[in-house]
Structure formats: structure tokens, C-alpha cells
């Protein structure tokens, strides 16, 4: 009996060591980027991103928890606008603040997650005119803390978050190509 427990303990210790070694090899930064071409001028797209009140219409995160508590603070839109949320495990809790808004081409957002895991990132939206369309890029980047690296051993965060970005960009496309 004691021998079986010792074997299990050794196997468990080796498994944990392997996970920690794999986590240590993950990059120190997390970066997710998705791009879409929208047949609309940047001037039509920019206000939907620059005003957090408009995110309900296109953000893939807004519909995940109908009971989510939202609060708005600071400026109505643009630099200084603040949006905070607190919801179920599907959305967690966090805060966004627009740090830079260069109409109609760029918005930079400070993105802080508090639950279920703490994280501090930057989100950027760029809108680049391309003939009768606009190339919209949604980027999120920030430090990958060790717990994030452990999670990356088991899941592809670029794929998971990227799917959400793709859905949000597709929603922006539907809204602005009307």
C-alpha cells in the first residue's frame, strides 16, 4: 500500500515538474491580433469602438451574461472614457479606459481583468482605409504572468481569445455595412 502511494506521489511530482518546465518555455508576453476588411468608411466604424455604450451592439462579451453589472465613468467617449463590468464566470470582472483616441484611425485601451484571473493588457483598434473598405485590426497585448503560462500549457489562448475578436469584428462589419 505504501509502495503504491509512493509511486503515485513520484508520478504526480514528475507531472507537475513537466507542466512547470513547459510553462517556463512560454513567451513572456501575450499577443492576440485579428483583422477584417469592412466595406464602410472608418468614420462609421470608429464611433462604435470609441463609445463604450456602443459595445453592447457588437462586443462578443456583452451577451455572455445578461445580468452583468456595467458602469460608465469619466468622459462620455474617447480619451478618459471608462467602462467597468462585473458578471458571472463567463465574463468575470474588469475595467477598460480609453487612453488614446485618434479619430478615425486608432483607439488604445487600458484593459484590466480582476476576475477570474488578474491581468493587465492593452487593446488597440486600428482602422486603415483601403479603397472603398477599411481594414480594422483588433490587437491585445500584455505581460504573460506565470499563471497565464501554466494555462497556455493546456489551452491555446490565441485561438480562444482570437475567436472572440473574430466574432466582434464580424459584428462590427454587419453593423457598418448596412
C-alpha positions as CSV (number, residue, x, y, z in Angstrom):
1,X,0.0,0.0,0.0
2,X,2.8,2.5,1.0
3,X,4.7,1.5,-2.2
4,X,1.6,2.3,-4.4
5,X,1.2,5.7,-2.7
6,X,4.9,6.4,-3.2
7,X,4.7,5.5,-6.9
8,X,1.7,7.8,-7.3
9,X,3.4,10.6,-5.5
10,X,6.5,10.3,-7.7
11,X,4.4,10.2,-10.9
12,X,2.5,13.3,-9.7
13,X,5.7,15.1,-8.8
14,X,7.1,14.4,-12.3
15,X,3.9,15.5,-14.0
16,X,3.9,18.8,-12.0
17,X,7.6,19.3,-12.9
18,X,6.9,18.8,-16.6
19,X,4.0,21.2,-16.5
20,X,6.1,23.9,-14.8
21,X,9.0,23.4,-17.2
22,X,6.6,23.6,-20.2
23,X,5.1,26.8,-18.7
24,X,8.5,28.3,-18.3
25,X,9.1,28.0,-22.0
26,X,6.1,30.0,-23.0
27,X,6.6,33.6,-24.1
28,X,6.7,36.5,-21.6
29,X,4.0,38.4,-23.5
30,X,0.6,37.5,-24.7
31,X,-0.4,39.0,-28.1
32,X,-3.6,38.3,-30.0
33,X,-4.3,40.0,-33.3
34,X,-7.3,39.7,-35.7
35,X,-8.1,41.8,-38.8
36,X,-11.1,42.2,-41.0
37,X,-12.0,44.2,-44.1
38,X,-15.2,46.2,-43.8
39,X,-16.8,47.9,-46.7
40,X,-17.5,51.1,-44.8
41,X,-15.6,54.3,-44.1
42,X,-13.5,54.4,-40.9
43,X,-15.7,57.4,-39.8
44,X,-18.7,54.9,-39.5
45,X,-16.7,52.3,-37.6
46,X,-14.7,54.5,-35.2
47,X,-17.7,55.8,-33.1
48,X,-18.8,52.2,-32.3
49,X,-15.5,51.5,-30.7
50,X,-14.8,54.9,-29.2
51,X,-18.0,54.9,-27.1
52,X,-18.2,52.1,-24.6
53,X,-22.0,52.5,-24.6
54,X,-22.0,51.2,-28.2
55,X,-20.1,48.0,-27.3
56,X,-23.4,46.3,-26.3
57,X,-24.3,46.2,-30.1
58,X,-21.1,44.4,-31.2
59,X,-18.8,43.1,-28.5
60,X,-19.0,39.3,-28.2
61,X,-18.6,39.6,-24.4
62,X,-21.7,41.6,-23.8
63,X,-24.2,38.8,-24.4
64,X,-22.5,36.2,-22.3
65,X,-24.1,37.4,-19.0
66,X,-27.4,39.2,-19.3
67,X,-27.2,40.1,-15.6
68,X,-23.8,41.6,-15.9
69,X,-23.4,44.8,-13.9
70,X,-21.9,47.6,-16.1
71,X,-20.8,51.1,-15.1
72,X,-19.5,54.0,-17.1
73,X,-17.3,56.8,-15.8
74,X,-15.1,59.6,-16.9
75,X,-15.6,61.1,-20.4
76,X,-18.7,60.1,-22.4
77,X,-16.5,58.7,-25.2
78,X,-12.9,58.9,-26.3
79,X,-9.9,59.5,-24.1
80,X,-10.8,59.2,-20.5
81,X,-13.9,57.1,-21.0
82,X,-14.1,54.3,-18.5
83,X,-16.2,51.1,-18.6
84,X,-16.3,48.5,-15.8
85,X,-18.1,45.2,-15.6
86,X,-18.8,42.6,-13.0
87,X,-20.5,39.4,-14.0
88,X,-20.6,35.6,-14.0
89,X,-17.7,33.3,-14.5
90,X,-18.3,33.7,-18.3
91,X,-17.3,37.4,-18.2
92,X,-15.5,37.9,-14.9
93,X,-14.9,41.4,-13.7
94,X,-12.7,44.2,-15.1
95,X,-12.2,47.7,-16.3
96,X,-11.3,49.5,-19.5
97,X,-10.2,53.0,-20.1
98,X,-9.6,54.7,-23.4
99,X,-6.1,56.1,-23.2
100,X,-5.9,57.4,-26.8
101,X,-8.4,58.1,-29.5
102,X,-7.2,59.4,-32.9
103,X,-10.3,59.8,-35.0
104,X,-10.9,57.9,-37.2
105,X,-7.9,55.7,-37.2
106,X,-6.8,54.5,-33.8
107,X,-8.1,53.7,-30.3
108,X,-5.9,52.5,-27.4
109,X,-7.5,51.0,-24.3
110,X,-6.0,50.0,-21.0
111,X,-7.7,46.7,-20.1
112,X,-7.6,45.3,-16.6
113,X,-9.1,42.0,-15.6
114,X,-9.8,41.3,-11.9
115,X,-11.8,38.1,-12.0
116,X,-11.5,35.1,-12.6
117,X,-7.7,35.9,-13.1
118,X,-5.9,39.2,-12.7
119,X,-4.4,40.5,-15.9
120,X,-3.3,43.9,-17.3
121,X,-3.2,44.4,-21.0
122,X,-3.5,46.9,-23.7
123,X,-6.1,46.7,-26.5
124,X,-5.7,48.6,-29.8
125,X,-8.1,49.1,-32.6
126,X,-6.7,50.5,-35.9
127,X,-8.8,51.5,-38.9
128,X,-6.9,51.8,-42.2
129,X,-8.8,53.0,-45.3
130,X,-8.2,50.6,-48.3
131,X,-10.2,52.0,-51.3
132,X,-13.9,51.6,-50.5
133,X,-13.2,49.5,-47.5
134,X,-11.5,49.8,-44.1
135,X,-9.1,47.3,-42.6
136,X,-9.9,47.0,-38.9
137,X,-7.4,45.4,-36.6
138,X,-8.1,44.4,-33.0
139,X,-5.0,43.7,-31.0
140,X,-4.5,42.8,-27.4
141,X,-1.1,42.5,-25.7
142,X,0.4,42.4,-22.3
143,X,2.7,40.5,-20.0
144,X,2.1,36.8,-19.6
145,X,2.4,36.2,-15.8
146,X,3.4,32.7,-14.8
147,X,-0.2,31.5,-14.1
148,X,-1.0,32.6,-17.7
149,X,1.9,30.5,-18.9
150,X,0.6,27.5,-17.0
151,X,-2.8,27.9,-18.6
152,X,-1.1,28.1,-22.0
153,X,0.2,24.5,-21.4
154,X,-3.4,23.3,-21.6
155,X,-5.1,25.8,-23.9
156,X,-4.3,28.0,-26.9
157,X,-5.1,31.5,-25.6
158,X,-4.6,33.0,-29.1
159,X,-7.2,30.7,-30.5
160,X,-9.6,31.1,-27.6
161,X,-9.4,35.0,-27.5
162,X,-9.0,35.2,-31.2
163,X,-12.3,33.5,-31.8
164,X,-14.0,36.3,-29.7
165,X,-12.1,39.0,-31.6
166,X,-13.3,37.5,-34.9
167,X,-16.9,37.4,-33.7
168,X,-16.7,41.1,-32.6
169,X,-15.1,42.2,-35.8
170,X,-17.8,40.3,-37.8
171,X,-20.5,42.1,-35.7
172,X,-18.9,45.5,-36.5
173,X,-18.9,44.5,-40.2
174,X,-22.7,43.7,-40.0
175,X,-23.5,46.9,-38.2
176,X,-21.5,49.2,-40.5
177,X,-22.0,47.7,-43.9
178,X,-25.8,48.3,-43.8
